[in-house]
Amino acid sequence: MAERLQKLIAQAGLASRRLAETWIDDGRVSVNGAIARLGDKADLSVDQVIVDGRRLTVAEEKITVLLNKPRGYISTLKDPQGRSLVTDLVADLPHRLFPVGRLDYNTEGLLLLTNDGDLSQRLSHSPSSCGKNLPGQGPWSPHRQENRSSAAGRSSE
């Protein structure tokens, strides 16, 4: 099935959709020997898509990581201020992952990282499909002393 080129490039883990659009505009992408234009579509099972001289292959395995983001990391892929990125924490994985949502620099908490753009889109931009929870005190909260001890692998007894 033919899909937009920027989506195929993003699914292959080479770049975000927006960066892929820039590559297409810059003439770095071709389909079956012809320079691609924004809006062009391709089917990787039939068409030959070339990005910077390298053939685009079928998308990599989709993975999602649930990360306990510590304080002192920023939830973005690049930071002009040079702060540590959440993706630095999973740099040893052989996938290009990106955060789903944001946590502030000095906030710790659970954050999803994925290479699945469709999942990210559904979770981030569809208010009817999933709820968003803000920090609070409940029966199990990381703010309660006994739960912090358990989470750190120590008994609270």
MOMOCOR-V379596 format. One record per helix or strand of 3 or more residues. SS is the DSSP state (@ for helix, = for strand). FROM is the first residue (numbers start at 0). TO is the last residue. If there is no record, write none. Layout:
BEGIN
ss->{SS;SS}
from->{FROM;FROM}
to->{TO;TO}
END
This chain:
BEGIN
ss->{@;@;=;=;=;@;=;=;@;@}
from->{4;16;28;48;63;85;97;108;116;144}
to->{10;24;30;50;68;89;99;113;124;150}
END
